[in-house]
Amino acid sequence: MRVVVHPADEGGSGFYRLIAPARALAAQGHDVALEYDFTYSAVWQPSAFGPDRMIYGGGFEANATAESYVAARERLLGYVSHFSPADQDKVAGGTAAKLFKFA
């Protein structure tokens, strides 16, 4: 499985939510590509990747609140609103659960 990571930032949540886990997967021998393009136009082209290759990571800043997390999740679902409900569930957590063997 090839994993391509597009963090939204190089530090903060981009590092500990995407870059560090991607490096750990690479250290275990997985085919991982870290691509640094911090523009949302590059990151949010969901149809180019498909739900089986997308993992959501966001809304987890140190000052996050329940309301800001809900807003981040709603923003995510807006980006993939053209996906079926099952595919939206994959992006919102199902693909990550499969990748990290939680499911």
C-alpha positions in Angstrom: 0.0 0.0 0.0 1.4 3.4 -0.9 0.6 6.2 1.5 1.0 9.8 0.4 0.8 12.4 3.1 -0.1 16.1 2.5 0.1 17.9 5.9 -1.5 21.3 6.1 1.4 22.6 8.1 5.0 21.5 8.8 4.7 22.0 12.5 1.9 21.6 15.0 -0.8 19.2 14.1 0.7 18.6 10.6 3.7 17.1 12.3 2.2 15.0 15.1 -0.9 13.9 13.2 0.6 13.2 9.7 4.4 13.6 9.4 5.5 11.6 12.5 3.1 8.6 11.8 4.1 8.6 8.2 7.8 8.4 9.2 6.9 5.6 11.5 5.2 3.7 8.8 8.2 4.2 6.5 10.5 2.9 9.2 8.4 -0.3 9.2 9.0 -0.7 5.5 5.8 0.7 4.1 5.8 2.7 0.9 5.3 6.2 2.2 5.7 9.5 0.3 5.8 12.8 2.2 4.7 15.6 -0.1 4.9 19.1 1.3 2.5 21.4 -0.4 0.8 23.5 2.2 -1.9 24.9 0.0 -5.4 23.7 0.6 -6.0 23.6 -3.1 -3.5 20.8 -3.4 -4.7 19.0 -0.3 -8.5 19.1 -1.0 -9.0 17.4 -4.3 -10.8 14.4 -2.8 -11.8 12.9 -6.1 -8.2 12.6 -7.2 -7.5 10.2 -4.3 -10.7 8.5 -3.4 -12.0 7.6 0.1 -9.9 4.5 0.5 -6.7 6.6 0.4 -7.8 9.6 2.5 -7.3 10.1 6.2 -8.7 13.1 8.1 -6.5 14.8 10.6 -7.4 18.2 11.9 -9.2 20.2 14.5 -6.8 19.1 17.2 -4.9 22.3 18.1 -4.0 22.9 21.7 -6.8 25.4 22.1 -9.4 23.2 20.5 -12.8 23.0 22.0 -15.7 20.7 21.3 -17.3 23.3 19.1 -14.1 23.9 17.1 -13.7 20.1 16.6 -17.3 19.8 15.4 -16.7 22.7 13.0 -13.5 21.1 11.6 -15.4 17.8 11.1 -18.3 19.5 9.4 -15.8 21.4 7.1 -14.2 18.1 6.2 -17.6 16.5 5.4 -18.4 19.5 3.2 -15.2 18.8 1.1 -16.4 15.2 0.5 -20.2 15.9 0.3 -20.3 14.3 -3.2 -19.1 11.0 -1.7 -21.6 8.4 -0.5 -22.3 8.3 3.3 -20.2 5.1 3.5 -17.3 6.8 1.7 -17.6 9.9 3.9 -17.3 7.5 6.9 -14.1 6.1 5.4 -12.5 9.6 5.1 -13.7 10.6 8.6 -12.1 7.6 10.3 -12.6 4.3 8.6 -9.6 4.4 6.3 -7.4 5.4 9.3 -8.8 2.6 11.4 -8.0 0.1 8.6 -4.5 1.4 8.0 -3.5 1.4 11.7 -5.3 -2.0 12.2 -7.9 -0.6 14.7 -10.7 -2.2 12.8 
